[in-house]
Amino acid sequence: MAYLIRTGQLKGGEQLPSIRSLAADAKINYNTVTKAYRDLELEKLIVSVRGRGMYVQKNLATDDESSTTAIDAVLEDCVQQYRSLGMTFDEIDGHLQAITKAMRSEARSAAEEREEYYGVE
């Protein structure tokens, strides 16, 4: 849900589903939804209005104001998915470094090919 808020798919002031209805619809434990909502509230992404429900915080930074916010949310989701597979943070760190290293190598190879093709040294 943090990703949806940060990317603007859930707009400021928009009401969120109740804890009970979200738990039932998603077929997850009530306590899990409660914790997720509490975490979102601590991150100042949502606000609780007593007797009315939970709402997306108004005046949040948009992607224009913070270009990495949405990307960070995707990365956080990836890390959570690795954790759900049982990986430790150290294993995840090593895995991400390996991916970065492979991408860096591919970029260097492509740059070298361009230099050879255009004759630039």
TIMI-2910 file (N, C-alpha, C, CB; in pm, 1 decimal, decimal comma, always signed):
<rs>
+----------+----------+----------+----------+----------+----------+----------+----------+----------+----------+----------+----------+------+
!      n_x !      n_y !      n_z !     ca_x !     ca_y !     ca_z !      c_x !      c_y !      c_z !     cb_x !     cb_y !     cb_z ! resn !
+----------+----------+----------+----------+----------+----------+----------+----------+----------+----------+----------+----------+------+
!    +81,8 !   -117,7 !     +0,0 !     +0,0 !     +0,0 !     +0,0 !    +87,4 !   +125,7 !     +0,0 !    -93,7 !     -1,1 !   +119,9 !  Met !
!   +203,6 !   +117,7 !    +66,4 !   +295,2 !   +231,8 !    +66,6 !   +334,6 !   +266,9 !    -76,5 !   +421,0 !   +201,1 !   +151,6 !  Ala !
!   +356,6 !   +165,9 !   -157,9 !   +392,7 !   +188,9 !   -298,1 !   +281,0 !   +264,1 !   -370,2 !   +421,8 !    +54,9 !   -369,5 !  Tyr !
!   +156,6 !   +221,6 !   -347,1 !    +42,7 !   +285,9 !   -412,6 !    +28,7 !   +432,2 !   -370,5 !    -86,1 !   +210,1 !   -380,8 !  Leu !
!    +57,2 !   +458,5 !   -243,3 !    +49,0 !   +596,2 !   -194,0 !   +162,2 !   +680,1 !   -251,4 !    +53,2 !   +599,3 !    -40,1 !  Ile !
!   +284,6 !   +625,9 !   -246,7 !   +401,3 !   +702,4 !   -292,8 !   +399,0 !   +730,8 !   -441,6 !   +527,5 !   +628,7 !   -258,9 !  Arg !
!   +337,4 !   +640,8 !   -517,3 !   +332,3 !   +661,4 !   -662,1 !   +209,3 !   +739,9 !   -704,9 !   +334,7 !   +528,1 !   -733,8 !  Thr !
!   +124,3 !   +775,1 !   -608,5 !     +7,8 !   +857,0 !   -639,8 !   -113,0 !   +779,3 !   -687,3 !    +43,8 !   +955,8 !   -742,4 !  Gly !
!   -105,0 !   +646,5 !   -686,1 !   -220,6 !   +567,4 !   -726,5 !   -332,3 !   +578,2 !   -622,9 !   -180,7 !   +420,4 !   -746,7 !  Gln !
!   -293,7 !   +599,2 !   -498,2 !   -389,9 !   +634,8 !   -393,6 !   -366,8 !   +782,5 !   -364,7 !   -373,0 !   +544,8 !   -262,3 !  Leu !
!   -468,8 !   +861,9 !   -381,9 !   -456,9 !  +1007,5 !   -370,7 !   -475,6 !  +1055,8 !   -227,3 !   -558,6 !  +1075,2 !   -461,0 !  Lys !
!   -414,8 !  +1169,9 !   -196,2 !   -430,6 !  +1232,2 !    -66,3 !   -577,1 !  +1256,3 !    -34,7 !   -353,6 !  +1362,5 !    -60,5 !  Gly !
!   -618,5 !  +1217,3 !    +85,6 !   -757,0 !  +1234,1 !   +126,9 !   -845,6 !  +1116,0 !    +93,6 !   -812,9 !  +1355,8 !    +64,5 !  Gly !
!   -794,7 !  +1021,9 !    +15,6 !   -873,9 !   +904,6 !    -21,8 !   -889,3 !   +811,7 !    +98,5 !   -808,2 !   +829,4 !   -140,5 !  Glu !
!  -1011,7 !   +763,4 !   +119,9 !  -1036,5 !   +673,9 !   +232,2 !   -990,2 !   +532,9 !   +198,0 !  -1185,8 !   +673,9 !   +270,0 !  Gln !
!   -927,1 !   +468,1 !   +295,8 !   -880,5 !   +331,1 !   +279,9 !   -987,9 !   +235,3 !   +330,5 !   -746,7 !   +308,9 !   +355,3 !  Leu !
!   -983,5 !   +111,2 !   +284,9 !  -1080,4 !    +13,4 !   +335,2 !  -1061,1 !     -8,0 !   +485,3 !  -1066,5 !   -121,0 !   +259,6 !  Pro !
!  -1167,5 !    -47,0 !   +552,0 !  -1155,4 !    -76,8 !   +694,5 !  -1063,6 !   -196,2 !   +713,4 !  -1294,1 !   -104,0 !   +757,7 !  Ser !
!  -1009,7 !   -207,4 !   +833,5 !   -919,0 !   -318,9 !   +863,5 !   -989,6 !   -451,8 !   +840,7 !   -867,4 !   -310,2 !  +1009,0 !  Ile !
!  -1111,0 !   -462,2 !   +892,0 !  -1185,8 !   -588,2 !   +878,4 !  -1214,5 !   -623,3 !   +732,9 !  -1316,8 !   -579,6 !   +955,2 !  Arg !
!  -1258,6 !   -524,7 !   +655,9 !  -1292,0 !   -555,0 !   +516,7 !  -1168,0 !   -587,7 !   +434,7 !  -1366,1 !   -437,8 !   +453,6 !  Ser !
!  -1057,7 !   -516,8 !   +460,4 !   -934,6 !   -546,5 !   +387,6 !   -882,6 !   -685,5 !   +422,4 !   -827,9 !   -441,3 !   +418,1 !  Leu !
!   -888,0 !   -720,5 !   +551,3 !   -844,0 !   -854,4 !   +594,2 !   -929,1 !   -962,7 !   +528,1 !   -851,6 !   -867,4 !   +748,5 !  Ala !
!  -1059,4 !   -940,8 !   +524,4 !  -1149,5 !  -1039,5 !   +463,7 !  -1126,7 !  -1049,0 !   +312,7 !  -1296,6 !  -1003,1 !   +492,9 !  Ala !
!  -1117,6 !   -933,9 !   +244,6 !  -1099,0 !   -934,1 !    +99,2 !   -966,2 !   -997,1 !    +58,7 !  -1106,8 !   -792,0 !    +45,1 !  Asp !
!   -861,3 !   -965,4 !   +134,3 !   -727,5 !  -1016,4 !   +101,0 !   -701,8 !  -1154,5 !   +161,0 !   -620,9 !   -918,9 !   +149,6 !  Ala !
!   -795,5 !  -1199,7 !   +245,3 !   -782,7 !  -1330,0 !   +311,9 !   -653,6 !  -1338,1 !   +392,9 !   -787,0 !  -1443,7 !   +208,6 !  Lys !
!   -629,3 !  -1230,6 !   +469,8 !   -514,8 !  -1228,7 !   +559,9 !   -562,8 !  -1196,0 !   +700,7 !   -408,2 !  -1126,3 !   +512,7 !  Ile !
!   -477,9 !  -1219,1 !   +796,5 !   -512,1 !  -1200,8 !   +936,3 !   -540,1 !  -1054,7 !   +968,2 !   -400,6 !  -1253,0 !  +1024,6 !  Asn !
!   -640,3 !  -1032,6 !  +1049,5 !   -679,8 !   -899,2 !  +1095,5 !   -560,9 !   -825,4 !  +1157,3 !   -794,9 !   -909,4 !  +1197,6 !  Tyr !
!   -481,2 !   -897,3 !  +1238,9 !   -366,1 !   -835,5 !  +1305,6 !   -259,6 !   -790,2 !  +1206,3 !   -304,8 !   -933,0 !  +1405,2 !  Asn !
!   -247,1 !   -861,3 !  +1095,8 !   -150,6 !   -823,5 !   +992,6 !   -189,2 !   -688,8 !   +931,3 !   -142,5 !   -932,5 !   +882,9 !  Thr !
!   -316,8 !   -672,6 !   +901,8 !   -364,7 !   -546,2 !   +845,2 !   -349,3 !   -434,4 !   +947,6 !   -512,6 !   -558,2 !   +800,2 !  Val !
!   -381,0 !   -463,8 !  +1073,4 !   -366,4 !   -364,3 !  +1179,4 !   -222,4 !   -315,7 !  +1186,8 !   -410,1 !   -422,4 !  +1314,9 !  Thr !
!   -127,3 !   -407,9 !  +1183,0 !    +14,7 !   -371,8 !  +1189,0 !    +55,3 !   -291,0 !  +1065,7 !   +102,1 !   -498,4 !  +1200,8 !  Lys !
!     +7,9 !   -331,7 !   +949,5 !    +42,1 !   -259,5 !   +826,4 !    -10,4 !   -116,3 !   +831,7 !    -15,1 !   -332,5 !   +703,1 !  Ala !
!   -134,4 !    -99,7 !   +875,9 !   -190,8 !    +35,0 !   +887,8 !   -113,0 !   +117,3 !   +990,6 !   -339,9 !    +27,8 !   +927,0 !  Tyr !
!    -75,4 !    +54,2 !  +1101,3 !     +1,2 !   +124,9 !  +1203,8 !   +136,4 !   +169,7 !  +1147,4 !    +21,7 !    +35,0 !  +1328,4 !  Arg !
!   +202,6 !    +81,9 !  +1072,6 !   +331,1 !   +117,3 !  +1010,6 !   +315,4 !   +233,1 !   +912,9 !   +390,8 !     -4,1 !   +938,2 !  Asp !
!   +207,9 !   +230,1 !   +832,5 !   +182,3 !   +338,7 !   +737,7 !   +155,2 !   +470,0 !   +810,3 !    +64,0 !   +303,7 !   +647,0 !  Leu !
!    +88,2 !   +458,9 !   +924,8 !    +60,6 !   +579,1 !  +1004,1 !   +189,5 !   +635,1 !  +1064,5 !    -41,2 !   +547,9 !  +1115,7 !  Glu !
!   +278,6 !   +547,2 !  +1109,5 !   +406,6 !   +591,3 !  +1164,5 !   +493,1 !   +657,7 !  +1057,4 !   +481,3 !   +472,9 !  +1226,3 !  Leu !
!   +479,5 !   +611,7 !   +934,5 !   +553,4 !   +670,5 !   +822,3 !   +487,6 !   +799,0 !   +773,3 !   +563,9 !   +570,3 !   +707,2 !  Glu !
!   +376,8 !   +836,9 !   +836,8 !   +302,3 !   +958,3 !   +802,0 !   +243,9 !   +951,4 !   +661,2 !   +392,6 !  +1080,4 !   +814,1 !  Lys !
!   +213,1 !   +828,1 !   +615,4 !   +150,8 !   +811,0 !   +484,5 !     -1,4 !   +810,3 !   +494,7 !   +199,3 !   +681,9 !   +419,5 !  Leu !
!    -52,5 !   +767,4 !   +610,5 !   -196,6 !   +766,6 !   +631,6 !   -227,0 !   +830,1 !   +766,4 !   -253,5 !   +622,4 !   +624,1 !  Ile !
!   -352,9 !   +868,3 !   +783,4 !   -396,4 !   +928,8 !   +908,1 !   -529,5 !   +865,0 !   +947,7 !   -409,5 !  +1084,2 !   +894,4 !  Val !
!   -545,3 !   +842,3 !  +1077,0 !   -668,9 !   +786,4 !  +1130,0 !   -759,1 !   +900,4 !  +1175,9 !   -640,1 !   +688,0 !  +1246,8 !  Ser !
!   -883,2 !   +896,6 !  +1130,2 !   -983,1 !   +994,2 !  +1173,4 !  -1082,2 !   +916,9 !  +1259,6 !  -1054,7 !  +1066,1 !  +1049,9 !  Val !
!  -1082,6 !   +946,9 !  +1387,1 !  -1163,7 !   +872,3 !  +1481,7 !  -1310,4 !   +867,4 !  +1438,1 !  -1152,2 !   +934,1 !  +1620,4 !  Arg !
!  -1362,2 !   +745,2 !  +1432,8 !  -1501,2 !   +724,4 !  +1396,7 !  -1529,8 !   +729,2 !  +1247,8 !  -1583,8 !   +824,5 !  +1464,2 !  Gly !
!  -1430,0 !   +762,6 !  +1167,5 !  -1452,3 !   +775,1 !  +1022,5 !  -1364,4 !   +681,1 !   +941,4 !  -1427,3 !   +917,8 !   +978,2 !  Arg !
!  -1247,5 !   +641,3 !   +993,9 !  -1162,1 !   +548,4 !   +922,1 !  -1022,7 !   +601,7 !   +896,3 !  -1225,1 !   +512,3 !   +793,2 !  Gly !
!   -955,7 !   +534,4 !   +804,9 !   -818,6 !   +568,2 !   +768,5 !   -818,8 !   +636,7 !   +632,1 !   -728,4 !   +441,4 !   +766,8 !  Met !
!   -733,8 !   +740,2 !   +622,0 !   -725,8 !   +818,6 !   +499,2 !   -580,1 !   +837,0 !   +459,2 !   -794,9 !   +955,6 !   +516,7 !  Tyr !
!   -557,5 !   +847,6 !   +327,5 !   -424,0 !   +879,0 !   +276,8 !   -393,1 !  +1022,2 !   +318,0 !   -414,6 !   +860,6 !   +119,8 !  Val !
!   -273,3 !  +1041,6 !   +371,1 !   -229,1 !  +1174,6 !   +415,7 !   -231,0 !  +1272,0 !   +298,4 !    -86,8 !  +1167,8 !   +477,8 !  Gln !
!   -280,8 !  +1390,3 !   +322,0 !   -279,0 !  +1494,2 !   +219,4 !   -141,4 !  +1560,5 !   +217,6 !   -391,0 !  +1599,7 !   +244,7 !  Lys !
!   -108,4 !  +1624,5 !   +107,0 !    +15,2 !  +1701,8 !    +92,0 !   +141,6 !  +1616,9 !   +106,9 !    +17,9 !  +1813,3 !   +193,5 !  Asn !
!   +135,7 !  +1494,9 !    +57,6 !   +257,1 !  +1412,5 !    +55,9 !   +346,1 !  +1456,9 !    -58,9 !   +222,3 !  +1261,4 !    +42,9 !  Leu !
!   +475,8 !  +1432,5 !    -44,7 !   +569,2 !  +1462,2 !   -154,0 !   +532,4 !  +1375,7 !   -273,8 !   +717,9 !  +1437,3 !   -110,5 !  Ala !
!   +524,1 !  +1437,0 !   -390,2 !   +494,2 !  +1362,0 !   -511,5 !   +624,6 !  +1313,3 !   -572,4 !   +414,6 !  +1448,6 !   -613,0 !  Thr !
!   +611,9 !  +1230,4 !   -673,6 !   +731,9 !  +1180,1 !   -740,6 !   +812,4 !  +1294,0 !   -802,3 !   +694,1 !  +1078,2 !   -848,5 !  Asp !
!   +745,2 !  +1404,3 !   -839,5 !   +817,9 !  +1518,2 !   -894,4 !   +910,7 !  +1578,2 !   -788,9 !   +719,8 !  +1625,0 !   -946,5 !  Asp !
!   +864,5 !  +1578,3 !   -663,2 !   +943,2 !  +1636,8 !   -555,3 !  +1053,5 !  +1542,3 !   -509,8 !   +853,3 !  +1672,8 !   -437,7 !  Glu !
!  +1029,4 !  +1414,8 !   -517,6 !  +1128,9 !  +1317,0 !   -475,6 !  +1129,8 !  +1203,2 !   -576,8 !  +1099,5 !  +1264,2 !   -331,6 !  Ser !
!  +1216,6 !  +1213,4 !   -675,4 !  +1213,9 !  +1120,9 !   -787,8 !  +1248,3 !   +977,9 !   -750,4 !  +1307,5 !  +1167,6 !   -892,8 !  Ser !
!  +1313,0 !   +956,6 !   -638,5 !  +1349,2 !   +819,6 !   -602,3 !  +1248,5 !   +751,9 !   -509,6 !  +1484,1 !   +819,1 !   -537,2 !  Thr !
!  +1149,6 !   +824,2 !   -461,6 !  +1055,6 !   +768,2 !   -365,4 !   +985,7 !   +644,3 !   -419,1 !   +953,0 !   +871,9 !   -326,9 !  Thr !
!   +932,2 !   +651,3 !   -538,4 !   +861,1 !   +537,2 !   -596,0 !   +956,3 !   +421,0 !   -621,0 !   +791,5 !   +577,4 !   -726,7 !  Ala !
!  +1075,2 !   +452,0 !   -666,7 !  +1173,9 !   +346,8 !   -692,9 !  +1215,1 !   +280,0 !   -561,7 !  +1298,2 !   +404,9 !   -765,5 !  Ile !
!  +1234,2 !   +361,4 !   -458,2 !  +1268,0 !   +306,4 !   -326,9 !  +1158,1 !   +213,5 !   -277,4 !  +1291,5 !   +419,1 !   -225,5 !  Asp !
!  +1033,1 !   +248,2 !   -302,5 !   +921,2 !   +164,4 !   -260,7 !   +926,3 !    +29,7 !   -332,2 !   +787,2 !   +234,9 !   -288,7 !  Ala !
!   +962,1 !    +30,8 !   -460,2 !   +974,8 !    -94,2 !   -535,8 !  +1088,7 !   -178,4 !   -478,4 !   +999,4 !    -65,2 !   -686,6 !  Val !
!  +1200,8 !   -114,2 !   -447,5 !  +1314,9 !   -185,6 !   -391,1 !  +1280,4 !   -244,2 !   -254,6 !  +1435,9 !    -92,3 !   -379,4 !  Leu !
!  +1210,2 !   -168,1 !   -172,6 !  +1166,9 !   -218,3 !    -42,0 !  +1078,3 !   -340,9 !    -58,9 !  +1092,0 !   -108,8 !    +36,4 !  Glu !
!   +989,9 !   -336,2 !   -158,9 !   +903,5 !   -450,4 !   -186,1 !   +986,2 !   -572,0 !   -227,6 !   +801,5 !   -415,4 !   -295,4 !  Asp !
!  +1088,9 !   -549,8 !   -309,5 !  +1177,1 !   -659,9 !   -351,0 !  +1247,7 !   -722,0 !   -231,0 !  +1281,1 !   -610,1 !   -453,0 !  Cys !
!  +1299,1 !   -637,3 !   -142,9 !  +1366,9 !   -687,4 !    -23,4 !  +1269,5 !   -768,5 !    +61,5 !  +1426,4 !   -570,5 !    +59,1 !  Val !
!  +1146,2 !   -721,1 !    +76,1 !  +1046,5 !   -796,1 !   +153,2 !  +1016,6 !   -930,8 !    +87,7 !   +916,8 !   -714,5 !   +167,2 !  Gln !
!  +1014,3 !   -934,0 !    -45,2 !   +990,3 !  -1060,3 !   -114,2 !  +1107,0 !  -1156,7 !    -93,7 !   +967,4 !  -1035,9 !   -264,0 !  Gln !
!  +1229,7 !  -1106,2 !    -98,3 !  +1345,9 !  -1191,3 !    -68,8 !  +1336,2 !  -1245,2 !    +74,4 !  +1478,9 !  -1111,7 !    -88,1 !  Tyr !
!  +1296,6 !  -1158,0 !   +168,1 !  +1283,3 !  -1200,4 !   +308,5 !  +1178,4 !  -1310,2 !   +321,6 !  +1245,8 !  -1080,2 !   +398,6 !  Arg !
!  +1068,3 !  -1298,5 !   +245,2 !   +963,3 !  -1399,8 !   +252,9 !  +1010,9 !  -1534,4 !   +199,2 !   +840,1 !  -1353,7 !   +175,8 !  Ser !
!  +1117,8 !  -1531,5 !   +119,3 !  +1178,4 !  -1656,4 !    +71,0 !  +1276,8 !  -1714,7 !   +172,1 !  +1249,5 !  -1632,6 !    -62,1 !  Leu !
!  +1295,5 !  -1642,0 !   +282,5 !  +1383,8 !  -1690,1 !   +387,2 !  +1525,9 !  -1637,5 !   +380,9 !  +1387,4 !  -1835,9 !   +383,3 !  Gly !
!  +1552,9 !  -1543,3 !   +291,4 !  +1687,6 !  -1489,2 !   +279,3 !  +1715,8 !  -1393,1 !   +394,0 !  +1706,0 !  -1418,3 !   +143,9 !  Met !
!  +1841,4 !  -1393,5 !   +441,1 !  +1882,9 !  -1297,0 !   +543,0 !  +1915,8 !  -1165,1 !   +473,4 !  +2006,2 !  -1349,9 !   +625,0 !  Thr !
!  +1928,9 !  -1059,8 !   +553,5 !  +1964,4 !   -930,5 !   +494,4 !  +2102,7 !   -936,5 !   +430,0 !  +1960,4 !   -819,5 !   +601,3 !  Phe !
!  +2194,9 !  -1011,2 !   +489,6 !  +2328,3 !  -1024,1 !   +429,8 !  +2320,9 !  -1095,9 !   +295,0 !  +2423,0 !  -1100,1 !   +525,2 !  Asp !
!  +2237,9 !  -1200,0 !   +286,3 !  +2221,6 !  -1272,2 !   +159,6 !  +2158,6 !  -1181,1 !    +54,0 !  +2134,8 !  -1399,0 !   +179,9 !  Glu !
!  +2060,5 !  -1102,9 !    +95,8 !  +1995,9 !  -1009,8 !     +3,4 !  +2095,9 !   -906,3 !    -45,2 !  +1875,7 !   -940,7 !    +70,5 !  Ile !
!  +2176,4 !   -853,1 !    +46,4 !  +2278,0 !   -755,3 !    +10,6 !  +2373,9 !   -813,7 !    -92,6 !  +2354,9 !   -709,3 !   +135,4 !  Asp !
!  +2420,3 !   -934,8 !    -70,3 !  +2510,1 !  -1000,5 !   -165,2 !  +2443,9 !  -1021,7 !   -300,7 !  +2556,8 !  -1133,9 !   -109,5 !  Gly !
!  +2317,4 !  -1060,4 !   -298,0 !  +2242,8 !  -1083,3 !   -421,5 !  +2228,0 !   -952,5 !   -500,3 !  +2103,7 !  -1143,5 !   -390,3 !  His !
!  +2193,9 !   -844,8 !   -431,6 !  +2179,3 !   -715,4 !   -498,5 !  +2312,5 !   -665,2 !   -553,4 !  +2120,7 !   -612,4 !   -402,1 !  Leu !
!  +2420,0 !   -689,0 !   -478,9 !  +2552,4 !   -649,4 !   -527,1 !  +2590,6 !   -728,4 !   -651,8 !  +2658,0 !   -669,7 !   -417,4 !  Gln !
!  +2555,4 !   -856,8 !   -655,5 !  +2584,3 !   -939,1 !   -772,8 !  +2507,4 !   -887,9 !   -895,2 !  +2548,4 !  -1086,7 !   -744,9 !  Ala !
!  +2382,4 !   -849,2 !   -874,2 !  +2301,9 !   -795,2 !   -983,6 !  +2363,1 !   -664,7 !  -1033,7 !  +2155,7 !   -772,5 !   -938,2 !  Ile !
!  +2400,2 !   -577,2 !   -941,1 !  +2461,2 !   -449,2 !   -977,4 !  +2591,9 !   -470,9 !  -1052,9 !  +2486,2 !   -364,0 !   -851,9 !  Thr !
!  +2672,6 !   -566,0 !  -1005,4 !  +2800,7 !   -595,3 !  -1070,3 !  +2778,5 !   -645,3 !  -1213,4 !  +2879,8 !   -700,1 !   -988,8 !  Lys !
!  +2680,5 !   -732,8 !  -1232,6 !  +2651,2 !   -785,0 !  -1366,2 !  +2603,1 !   -673,3 !  -1458,6 !  +2545,4 !   -896,7 !  -1358,4 !  Ala !
!  +2518,4 !   -584,4 !  -1407,4 !  +2468,9 !   -473,4 !  -1488,5 !  +2581,9 !   -377,9 !  -1525,3 !  +2358,3 !   -397,9 !  -1414,1 !  Met !
!  +2673,4 !   -353,6 !  -1430,7 !  +2788,1 !   -266,1 !  -1456,6 !  +2875,3 !   -326,9 !  -1566,3 !  +2871,1 !   -243,7 !  -1327,0 !  Arg !
!  +2896,3 !   -456,7 !  -1560,6 !  +2977,3 !   -526,5 !  -1660,1 !  +2912,9 !   -517,7 !  -1798,7 !  +2996,6 !   -673,6 !  -1619,6 !  Ser !
!  +2781,6 !   -536,2 !  -1803,8 !  +2710,2 !   -526,2 !  -1931,8 !  +2721,2 !   -384,8 !  -1988,4 !  +2561,6 !   -565,3 !  -1914,3 !  Glu !
!  +2711,0 !   -284,6 !  -1902,8 !  +2720,4 !   -145,2 !  -1948,3 !  +2860,3 !   -116,8 !  -2003,0 !  +2687,1 !    -47,3 !  -1832,5 !  Ala !
!  +2963,2 !   -169,2 !  -1936,6 !  +3100,6 !   -149,4 !  -1984,2 !  +3120,9 !   -216,1 !  -2119,4 !  +3201,9 !   -204,6 !  -1882,4 !  Arg !
!  +3069,0 !   -337,4 !  -2134,5 !  +3081,6 !   -408,6 !  -2261,7 !  +3013,9 !   -332,1 !  -2374,4 !  +3022,0 !   -548,8 !  -2250,5 !  Ser !
!  +2896,4 !   -279,6 !  -2346,5 !  +2823,5 !   -202,2 !  -2447,4 !  +2901,3 !    -76,6 !  -2484,8 !  +2683,1 !   -164,4 !  -2395,9 !  Ala !
!  +2961,5 !    -10,3 !  -2385,7 !  +3040,0 !   +110,6 !  -2411,9 !  +3162,0 !    +76,3 !  -2497,1 !  +3084,0 !   +177,5 !  -2279,0 !  Ala !
!  +3226,6 !    -36,2 !  -2467,0 !  +3343,2 !    -78,6 !  -2544,5 !  +3304,3 !   -110,3 !  -2688,9 !  +3409,0 !   -201,2 !  -2479,3 !  Glu !
!  +3189,0 !   -173,9 !  -2707,5 !  +3141,1 !   -204,3 !  -2842,5 !  +3115,6 !    -75,7 !  -2920,4 !  +3012,8 !   -289,4 !  -2836,6 !  Glu !
!  +3055,1 !    +22,9 !  -2855,0 !  +3030,4 !   +151,3 !  -2921,9 !  +3161,7 !   +216,8 !  -2962,2 !  +2950,1 !   +245,7 !  -2830,5 !  Arg !
!  +3261,1 !   +211,6 !  -2873,6 !  +3391,3 !   +271,7 !  -2904,2 !  +3455,0 !   +203,3 !  -3023,6 !  +3484,7 !   +263,5 !  -2782,9 !  Glu !
!  +3446,2 !    +68,9 !  -3028,2 !  +3503,1 !     -4,8 !  -3140,9 !  +3428,2 !    +27,0 !  -3269,8 !  +3499,6 !   -155,6 !  -3113,6 !  Glu !
!  +3297,6 !    +36,0 !  -3261,2 !  +3214,8 !    +59,3 !  -3379,6 !  +3239,9 !   +199,3 !  -3435,6 !  +3065,1 !    +41,1 !  -3345,5 !  Tyr !
!  +3244,6 !   +297,4 !  -3350,2 !  +3262,9 !   +435,3 !  -3396,4 !  +3409,0 !   +474,8 !  -3406,5 !  +3191,8 !   +530,5 !  -3304,0 !  Tyr !
!  +3499,5 !   +388,0 !  -3362,9 !  +3641,1 !   +418,0 !  -3372,0 !  +3688,3 !   +523,5 !  -3273,9 !  +3673,3 !   +461,5 !  -3509,1 !  Gly !
!  +3613,3 !   +543,6 !  -3169,0 !  +3649,7 !   +642,1 !  -3066,4 !  +3733,2 !   +572,8 !  -2962,3 !  +3524,1 !   +707,8 !  -3001,7 !  Val !
!  +3840,5 !   +639,1 !  -2922,3 !  +3925,6 !   +579,2 !  -2819,0 !  +3947,0 !   +671,5 !  -2705,8 !  +4057,6 !   +538,6 !  -2874,7 !  Glu !
+----------+----------+----------+----------+----------+----------+----------+----------+----------+----------+----------+----------+------+
</rs>
